[in-house]
Amino acid sequence: MRLNHIRDLAVETALASGHTFLSAASGLVVRGDQLFVIGDDVNCLALFALDDSAPGKLVRLIEGDLPRDAAQRKRAKPDFEILVALPGAGVGRLLVLGSGSTSTRMRGAIVDLSALGEAPGVRHLDLRPLFASLAPLVAEINLEGAVLWGDRLLLFNRGNMQFPASHILEVSLAAVVEGGPVTVSLRAELSLPMVSGVPLSVTDACALDNGHILLSAVAEATADSYTDGALLGAAIAELDWHFNLLAVQPLDPPIKVEGIAAQAAEDGLHLLCVTDSDDPARASALYGGGFPMRG
């Protein structure tokens, strides 16, 4: 399947990279006519209007500045990979989670959308209890996506060449958001197709109205959760409510999709996706396309 370029993710203010654009977009939520995007090498949430191409506004999630040098920034970054809309009255809240792949990446935040026009309400989360419970269940921690599942969160842990399987894990939403004891359970192990000997692994997930789950996945030639590698392939996949793999649609050309959102349309699903360029000098972008609905 083909995704169509809509816009580059330019922002109003220069980021730690020195550029006025996101270069590592990693999570996406659509609420009404607004697009919310998280990047894995910034301390901010970016807000874009869907109906124009104006640069996005930034909401600071963590105080302080990240290093300008790319290698130093990689070591220090919070690695925010997950953005989920939480239920609630009014415009709601957003949940931001780090990947947990290093000790500096075990942070999160709750963003109160009702205050975005003024001083945004941001509450920090210590995710060390979550990752301590998760660690015995996977070979290497690297959370990349999450969806709401009733009063639970389904977390998607990304694989790599050394540990090819991606995993679906379940945790109480309240335990993550409100603190206290955290118990994580393993729900499924996903074995996605290989591309030139490299496994497709999950980079984000979104829940559909029929209970199915849509995944973005990439085949990246890396053997760990820290090092970037060559992109050999990418796909959008569909799971049913029992986590059975229903369909895999390779992307042509492959692009590194790391955030995905979907809305039902008459001819299937309309997708919005954001990309990680793996290069601080190249802008991440918003893409759109269609995905055929299954029963």
N, C-alpha and C positions, 0 to 999 in steps of 0.2 A: 504494500500500500504506500501511497505517497502523501506526505504532509506538506502543506503550502506555507511558505514564509509569510507572516503577517507584519512583524515589526521587530527591530532590535530593541533590547531592553535598556534604553537610555534613562538616566536618572538626573535629577536636578543638581545634585551635589557630588563633588568628587569623592570617591571611596579610597580605601587604604592603598589600592593599586595606583592611584593617581588618575584613573580614568572615570569619566562620567557615564559609566554603564556597568551593569552586572555582567560578570564573565563566568560565573559558576552558579547559575540558577539551579535550584535543587528541589523546590517544592512549590505547589501552586494550589490556590483556592479561588474560586469565582463566587462572588456574592453580589447578586443584582447586576449593576453595570460597572462593578469594580473587580479588578484583578489584583490579588495579593500574591507576591512572590518572595520566597526566601532564597538567599544565596549561601553556599557553604563556606565562603571565605570572607564574609562580612558580619558585622555586629548589628545589622539593620534588617527590617522588613521593608519591602518596596511596594507601593500602591500605585496602580495604573488604572486609567479609565479605559473601558473597553471600546468606547465609541470615538476616541480620538487618539492621536499619536504623540501627545504631549509627554515630556519626560516624567518619570515616576517620582513620587514623593517618598522620602525615607522616614521611617520610625525607628529610633534607636532602641535596641533590645538589651544591650550590654554596654556599660560605660567603659570609656577608655578607647584607645586607638590600636588597631592591629599594625604590625610592621609593614613598611613599604616593600621591603624585599620579599619576593614571592616565596622563597624557601623558608624564611623565618616566619612568614605569615601562615604558611601551611602547618608549621609546628604549633603555632599559637592559636589558630582559628577555632571557633566553637563547633564548626562543621555541622551547622544546622541543615539537616537533610529532610525533615518531616514537617509538613504544615497541614493541619486538620481543622476544619470548622467544627466547633463544639455546639451542641444544642443549647437553647436558652431563649429567654424572652428578648424581643427587640432584634437588633442587628446581630447579637451574639458575640462569641469570642473565638479566638484562634489559639490552637495549641501548637507550639513550636518545640521540636525535640532534636537534640544532637544525635550523632550516629553512635556514640559510645566506643568508637574504634581506638581512642586513646583517652587518658585520664582527663585531658582538657576538653574533651568532647562529650562530657556527661552532664551537660547543662540544657535547660529548656526554659520556656516562658509561656505565660498566658497573656494574650493581648486582648484588651476590652475594646471592641470595635466602636462602641457608643461614644468613646472619647477621642476618636481619631481626628476630629475637627479641632480639638483643643490640645490639651496635654494628654497624650495617650496613656491609658492605664496599662502598665506592664508589670506582671508579677513573675519573679524568677523562680525556677524549679531546680532543685538538686536531684539529679537523676541517678546518683550513685546507688541507691537501694534498688532501683529498677534493673540496672546493669549487673549488680551483684547476683540478683535472682536469675537473670537471663544467662549469665556466663556458663553455667554447667550444661546448658542445653544446646549450644552451638560451638563449632570448632573455633570460629573467629567472629567477634562481634562487629557488625557493620549495618546498623539499622538504616534503611533507605525509604521506607514508606509505612503508612498506617491508615486504617479505615476504622470508622465506628462500627460496632457490631452489637447493637442494643446498648447495654450499659458497660460493654467491654471495648477494649481496643484490640484490633488485630495488627500486629507488628510484623513487618517483612524484613528479614535479615538477608542481606545480599551475599552471594557466593563469589568465588573467584577461581582461578585455574587450579590452585592447590586444594581448595574445598569447593567443588563445583555446585553443590546443591544450595538453593535458597530455601529459607525456612519461614513458616508462618507461626507466630507465637501469639498467645492470648494473655491479656492482663486486665484487671479491673481499671476502668477509666478513673473512678474515684480515687483509687490508690495512687495513681500517677499524678492527678491534679491536686488532690488534697493532702498528700503526704501519708505517712504511716507505713505499716508493713506492706510489702509488695510480693506477690506470688505470680510467677510467670509459668505458663504451661505451653508445651509444644503441641501445635495442632496439626501441622502437615510439613512434609519435606517435598519441595518442588524440584523436579529434574526437567529443565527446559532444554530445547534442542541445542546442538553444538554448531558453531560456525567456524570452519577451518580449524577444528580441534579445540576451539575456545567455547566454554559454555555461555549461553545467554543467562544473565542473572538480573534479579529484580532491582529496578532503580526507583520505582514509585508505584502507588496503587490508589484506586478510587472505587468506591462502592456504587453500584448501579441500582436503579429503582426496583428491578426484578430480583434483587438479592445477589446477583452475580458480582464479580470483582474484575475490574480491568487493571492490567499491569503494563507498565513500560519495562523493557528489559534491554540490556546491551551485552554484547560479547566484547570484552575488553581484555587485552593480553596482559594481565597482571596476576601475580601469584599471591597478593596480599591485599589488605583493606586500606593500605596507606599510599601505595605507589600507583600513579596513573600509567596506563598502557595504551597501545595502539587500538583504535576502534575498528573491529572487524565486521561487526554486524549489529543490528538493532531491530526490535520488534515490539508490537503491541499484542498482548495475549489476554484471553478471557478465561476466567475460572467460574464454575458453577458454585452454588451455596454449600457444596460438600468439598470444595477445593479441587475438583477434577478439572483438568485442562481441557477446554472445549475448542479453542482455536488459537493459532499463532499466525499473525500477519507480519511478515518481514517488512521493514521500512526500506524503500528504494528512492533515493540513496539513503544509506544509514546515517542517522544523526543521533547524538548522545542525548536522548530525552531523559530528564531527571525529575520532571514534574508533570502531572497529567490530571486533567479534569474532563468530565463528560456530561453531556446533556442529551436527553432523548429528542429525536427528530423523526419526521414522518418516514424517512428512508433509512433509519438506523440510528446511530449515535454520532453526535457532533463532538469532536475532540478538540481540546486546546492543550498544547504541550509547551513546556519551556526546556531549553537545552543548556548544557554545561559545555563550554568551549574548550575546557582544559588548557586555556591559554589566557593569562590576565590581560593580554593586549587585544583580545578578540571579544566582541560583545556576544552575550547570550541572546537568544531570540525566542519569540513567541511564534508557534506554528499552529495551524488548524487543519482538520481533515475529517473524514468520515470513517466509521467502523461499522460493519454490518451486524445487526442485532441477531442473537441466537434466541431460541425459545426459553 
